[in-house]
């Protein structure tokens, strides 16, 4: 994935200015800090004078050019279920600053993520965040100075707080992949996707917990512990992007990034009621991401709203010249890398902005193929689960979509007759990643075997599983199972999924009707529990390389005695590079439903009564 030549220079990240601020509003520093913690106060960075207008510098003879000027009577900005559009609109009206929002999310992480304490006795102890970025507030101040001086935002993701799964490289934070063996692993630069997000104005507020080395769906790591579900804590948070899923469901940041090798974006999205995209393989660069299997790895966003996922994909997608990008001319593992940006653009047909593809009536005229064979069998235990899915299909039809049942030829063989590449490719891919920069400064292990040696002391209970990946990845070129899951798997899977999308008889090629825009099926095989009921539906996207988007069909109690509602989630899959289609349909669905329910465990932090201070 990442070679020494692939490492990039650190992105420009200037330190905060030490210039003086304008005269502060007449309130105590304690009250300001509390207000900031509620997500709405200006802290000690705010000057309350007038409402700035976008495009005009908010300066007066009484205030210096870098002053943060906010409305004096503004209410705390609500962070629960906040969207980028709502935040930016409030900022333009002088109702909130970047520092307000960053401090507010940091306070939410402190209040809800750690175990209960004297300071936060009611914390659900979500364990979804491994580390927060010590530079986040300084960057917020920098962006505030820029905006309130010029009226211009740094980019479409101006001050958008992002929690990145801790297997995505950050130059200013360690990247541990959840392992104590990589506790000091300090990459010299950002992963390509995070560099692009920062260039668009985003702030990486911290690193999210994960299933260690992204191996599975348990959502547990030796560094971060076991992530709890944001709806029912005893239930699984999914994996491997468990921390990202829980943190975004609990509104601990505005957006989240995960990685998906087999189902690791879509499964956490399913159990947390989020929109989660696994992009087309090759659309998003893999450079700077701790690998599991290059032949299947990709990063993707997890969001509470479709439009925010489209916004972050605008930043993530793009041509990367690094040898570790994985951006090949075809899905085949040995296809050559795309030669240049023009070739990448021709291959991906990337729109000027994915947000421009969103349509409130996006379901009108859509053709959706429902793969009923991928639904669980009806039972007393899952009847509400199935009822929720079917009710969602009815709403899609009412919104103008054509809903038809469809068969995927040889579906059982596709989903159960092949295997993930992860156990075979991990050993060599991780060694390549670890060797891509010097360990002189951080002392990080240089090979997969070095990691296993360190784990024997640091986390002995995980060594056997880790070493099984080493064994599977040794001499993989002579392993018939591995070889069968390279080109033979592609040759079997891709034509059959394409035939279902094209609504063709696979044996004869005869048309069975008009083609479908997408195929839909449930992410899981029933309600969530202490162990996630993932099944094998999640394999369809990585085995074909086609993009898939998880989206909530509804929220319902599994039983009358359940402590909370929980999400029931569909997945839609489209043709290669059909992300605009997925976003259009998902946005149409979002406009047609009130499905999303906020996490009951992480409400808005209340502003204390000023008289009590």
Secondary structure, 3 states (H helix, E strand, C coil): CCCHHHCCCCCCCCCCCCCCCCCCCCCCHHHHHHHHHCCCCCHHHEEECCCCCCCCCCCECCECCCCEEECCCCCCCCCCCCCHHHHHHHHHCCCCCHHHHHHHHHHHHHHHCCCCCCCCCCCCCCCCEEEECCCHHHHHHHHHHHHHHHCCCCCCCCCCEEEEECCECECCECCCCCCHHHCCCCCCCCCHHHHHHHHCCCEEEEEECCCHHHCCCCCEECCCEECCCCCCCCCCCCCCCHHHHHHHHCCCCCEEEEEECCCCCHHHHHHHCCEEEECCCCCCCCCCECCCCCCCCEEEEEECCHHHHHHHHHHHCCCCCCHHHCCECCCCCCCCECCCHHHHHHHHCCCCCHHHHCCCCCCCCCEEEECHHHCCCCCCCCHHHHHHHHHHHHHHHHCCCEEEECCCCCHHHHHHCCCCCHHHHHHHHHHHHHCCCCCCCCCCCCCHHHHHHHHHHHCHHHHHHHHHHHHHHCCHHHCHHHHHHHHHHHHHHHHHHHHHHHCECCCCCCECCCCCCEEEEECCCCCCCCCCCCCCCCHHHHHHCCCEEEEEEEEECCCCCCCCCEEEEEEEECCCCCHHHHHHHHHHHHHHCCCCCCCCCCCCCCCCCHHHC
